[in-house]
Amino acid sequence: IVSVNEAVEHLTIPAELDGYTIYCVGLPWMADYPDQFPEMPGKLKNSLKSLTVQDGVKEIGCGAFSDCKKLTSLKLPKDLVRIGQGAFGECTSLRKVTIRDSKYITGTYIEEYAFAESVIDQICFEGHTLLGDNIFLGSRIKEVIFPKITGIRAHDMNIDRAQVGKIWVDPYVQLLEFESLGWDYKRGIVQKKVVNG
């Protein structure tokens, strides 16, 4: 699916449409212009409030839902392979984002700047994820949750120029590593860490 031509408030992306399997939402990354995220054409930016991507869809393309400032509700599918660069960048009203478990050994790859400059009440990592650089660059996040995931004892999170209110870590997790690459940027800020509830 590369375009939504109606100004809808509530959108469900199906796993199948007219007999075709939907693999990716959004436009493919343009290798010739690596510094530009292709925006999904259509009329969603000023109207979209809730988005459900059904199980079976594997990728959210680069810039697909960037700058959807009214988007509050986001339900991502199981077995998601990739969230592209800037896919939800500048979404400033997100309430809860859950990265669900994946049957793939690599888990979900969240590319650079996927949630950059966003405001998120809560993000929960329920499955194995591979995080690109600066996925939360300049974002404000009230709460990050790392629950118990059998077999996953370590997490890392790049918090460069991000403000995080609280991080909740299950005691099963043995290592939580933060990166703030910084140089002349403002460093990322974590206000509170809670272990074992």
Salt bridges, closest charged atoms under 4 A:
GLU9 OE1 - HIS10 NE2 3.86
GLU9 OE2 - LYS49 NZ 3.76
GLU39 OE1 - LYS45 NZ 2.87
ASP55 OD1 - ARG100 NH1 3.22
GLU59 OE1 - ARG82 NH1 2.63
ASP67 OD2 - LYS45 NZ 3.83
ASP67 OD1 - LYS69 NZ 2.81
GLU90 OE1 - LYS69 NZ 3.88
GLU111 OE2 - ARG82 NE 2.78
ASP121 OD1 - LYS142 NZ 3.63
GLU143 OE2 - LYS166 NZ 3.50
